[in-house]
Amino acid sequence: MKAYLIGTTAGDDVCHDIVFANTVREAKVLANKSDVTDESESWIDIYAKKAPEFDDMENATKDEINLKKFREGWFWGTKPTNLMKRIQLTKSFINGWRAIKHI
């Protein structure tokens, strides 16, 4: 399946997500049912753009998709999520291990 970046152009609240569908129309239908949009949103305000970097990840876990989003530069707000904390701890561990290895 193809990955699509979904969102809405209406309102001040910027929110995006990834959905998996075969066509743009299917992606927009999924977007209309998601938390990203409100069902009262106009169909015209909902967008779905191809996100080829997420293609073939429909069977991935939520953490795997979030890790991919993190690596692609996605931002979740000012408070780090548990996944981001785990990634930071992992990076700290790897950097510490490299420092010890070079002693």
C-alpha positions as CSV (number, residue, x, y, z in Angstrom):
1,M,0.0,0.0,0.0
2,K,1.0,3.6,-0.5
3,A,1.6,6.0,2.4
4,Y,-0.1,9.4,2.4
5,L,0.5,12.4,4.6
6,I,-2.9,13.7,5.6
7,G,-4.0,16.9,7.2
8,T,-6.4,19.9,6.8
9,T,-5.8,23.4,5.5
10,A,-8.6,24.8,7.7
11,G,-8.0,26.1,11.2
12,D,-5.0,27.1,13.2
13,D,-4.2,23.7,14.7
14,V,-1.6,22.2,12.5
15,C,-1.8,18.4,12.6
16,H,-0.6,15.7,10.2
17,D,-0.5,11.9,10.2
18,I,0.3,9.0,7.9
19,V,-2.4,6.7,6.5
20,F,-2.0,3.8,4.2
21,A,-4.3,3.5,1.1
22,N,-4.3,2.5,-2.5
23,T,-5.6,5.9,-3.8
24,V,-5.7,9.5,-2.8
25,R,-9.5,9.3,-2.4
26,E,-9.2,6.3,0.0
27,A,-6.6,8.3,2.0
28,K,-8.9,11.3,2.2
29,V,-11.7,9.1,3.5
30,L,-9.4,7.7,6.2
31,A,-8.3,11.3,7.0
32,N,-11.9,12.4,7.4
33,K,-12.4,9.6,10.0
34,S,-9.1,10.3,11.9
35,D,-8.3,12.6,14.8
36,V,-6.4,14.9,12.4
37,T,-9.7,16.2,11.0
38,D,-13.1,16.9,12.4
39,E,-15.9,15.2,10.5
40,S,-17.4,18.7,10.1
41,E,-14.4,19.8,8.0
42,S,-15.1,20.4,4.4
43,W,-13.9,17.7,2.0
44,I,-12.0,20.4,0.1
45,D,-10.0,21.4,3.2
46,I,-8.6,17.8,3.7
47,Y,-5.5,16.9,1.8
48,A,-3.6,13.7,1.2
49,K,-0.1,13.9,-0.3
50,K,2.1,10.9,-1.2
51,A,4.7,10.1,1.5
52,P,6.9,7.5,-0.3
53,E,9.4,7.3,2.6
54,F,6.6,5.5,4.5
55,D,5.5,3.2,1.7
56,D,5.1,-0.5,2.6
57,M,5.0,0.2,6.4
58,E,1.3,-0.6,6.9
59,N,2.2,-3.6,9.0
60,A,4.8,-1.8,11.1
61,T,4.1,-1.1,14.8
62,K,3.1,2.3,16.0
63,D,6.6,2.7,17.6
64,E,8.3,1.8,14.3
65,I,6.2,4.4,12.4
66,N,6.9,7.0,15.1
67,L,10.6,6.2,15.0
68,K,10.5,6.7,11.2
69,K,8.6,10.0,11.7
70,F,11.3,11.1,14.2
71,R,14.1,10.3,11.8
72,E,12.3,12.2,9.0
73,G,12.2,15.3,11.3
74,W,8.6,15.1,12.6
75,F,8.0,17.2,15.7
76,W,5.5,16.3,18.5
77,G,5.4,19.5,20.4
78,T,7.4,20.9,23.4
79,K,7.0,17.8,25.7
80,P,9.0,14.8,24.6
81,T,7.0,11.7,24.1
82,N,8.1,8.4,25.7
83,L,9.4,7.3,22.3
84,M,11.5,10.4,22.0
85,K,12.8,9.9,25.6
86,R,13.8,6.3,24.7
87,I,15.6,7.5,21.5
88,Q,17.5,10.2,23.5
89,L,18.5,7.6,26.1
90,T,19.6,5.2,23.4
91,K,21.7,7.9,21.7
92,S,23.3,8.8,25.1
93,F,24.1,5.1,25.7
94,I,25.6,4.7,22.2
95,N,27.7,7.9,22.6
96,G,28.8,6.7,26.0
97,W,29.7,3.3,24.7
98,R,31.8,4.9,21.8
99,A,33.6,7.1,24.3
100,I,34.5,4.0,26.5
101,K,35.5,2.0,23.5
102,H,38.1,4.6,22.4
103,I,39.8,4.9,25.8
